[in-house]
Amino acid sequence: MLDESPIVSPKHIDLWQWIANYYMCSFGEVMNAALPSSFKLANETYIVIHPKWDKDTSKLNDAEYLIIEALQLQQRLKIHEISQILQRKTVLPFVKKCRS
């Protein structure tokens, strides 16, 4: 379910951008430190296929295809399970790309 209003204001974004520039780190690192854990994707988060997905795999890269294939077999996966399937420590970029 989507929030009715944004949880982060434009002032937060501006401040986080300033912090990232000042400390020479990425905006994502600042955001990760600033947001409470309940607002972040984590190892406890389950990933599922959206019920309205059109099942078109032609535009997926190899990693995304592996994730979809595993989800079709198991219905839901945790982030760490996807990490094991892809044999990568960082899988959130793949998961976030699929959400958009």
NORQUIVEN-V810641 format. One record per run of one state. SS is the DSSP state (@ for helix, = for strand, . for the rest). FROM is the first residue (numbers start at 0). TO is the last residue. Records with the same first field share a line. If there is no record, write none. Layout:
SS->FROM-TO / FROM-TO
This chain:
.->0-8 / 23-25 / 34-35 / 39-44 / 48-60 / 74-74 / 86-90 / 99-99
@->9-22 / 26-33 / 36-38 / 61-73 / 78-85 / 91-98
=->45-47 / 75-77
